[in-house]
Amino acid sequence: MFILQPGFHSGKTTCAQFTEIKDKLLLITAGDDTQVIVSEVNQQSGEIIPRASMTSHISSVKCCCVSHCGPSERLLVTGGGRARSEERRVGKEC
């Protein structure tokens, strides 16, 4: 079980997705604070370690989806208020 601590997002967390890249378990979260955070999950301890933060949305992020692009890369699509969507590749650098 994994628990997001208060303060992970400065507002409400609106979506969360798990994905695995090679041997790493990633947690992607988004929230009312317009941030999308990519974190690595330590599967032994359950610790969640933020690895990247993206803040290009202009209002609350409402949804997120992850699609496999290959063994070491994922396509992350997020949707926010004002009918705006963003696409990013997540991979080896995370």
N, C-alpha and C positions, 0 to 999 in steps of 0.2 A: 504494500500500500504506500502511496506517495501523497504527501500533504503539502500544499502550497502555503507557506507562512504568510501572515498579514504583511503587507508592504512589498510583496513581490511585484505587484502592479499597484500604482498609486490610486487607482479606482477599482471598479468591479472587473474581475476576470470574466470575459465573455465567451471564450472558446479555448479548448485545449486539444491537441492532437499528439499522439505518440507515433514515432517512426523509428526504424532501425537502419543505420548505415554501417555496413560491415558488422563490426562487433560492438558498436556504440548505440545505446538507446537514447534518443533525443525526445524532448518534450517541447512542443511549440505552443506558446500561450499568447493570447492577445486580450486587450481590454479597453475599457472606457478611456484610459489614459493615452490612447492612440499608439501605444507601443506593441510591437510584436517581439517576443523574446524567445530565442532558441537556447535551450538548456540541455546539458548532458546529465543523464541520470546514472548515478553510481548504483548498479544493481545489487551490490553487496550491502551497502549501508542505507540506501534509499535517499541519499543526499542529492539535491538538485542544484547543479552548478550552472549559472547563466554563462553562455559563451558568446552570444551576439544579441544586440538590441537594434531594432529597426524602427524609426520614428517618422516615416514619410507620409503616414496617413494624416489627413487634416481634421478628422473627427473620429469618434469611437469606432474601433474595429469590431464588427458584428459577427464575423465568421472566418474560419480558416480551413483549408483543405490541403492535404499532402498527396502528391502523386509520384510514383516511382519513375525515374528517368534512366536508371541503370543501377549497378551494384553500389556505387559510391556517390550518387547524386539524387536529389529529390527536387521536385517543383513544388513550391509553396505558393498558394493563391490565397489572398486575404481580401475580404470585402468590408467596406466601412460605410458610414453614413454618407449622405450626399451622393449615393450610387457610384462610389469609386471602388475599383478593384486594383490590386497590385499583385504582380508575379515576381518571384525571386527563386533563384537556384540555391539550394542548400547542399553543401558537400563537404569535401575534405577539410576545408578551412574551419569547420565548426568543431 
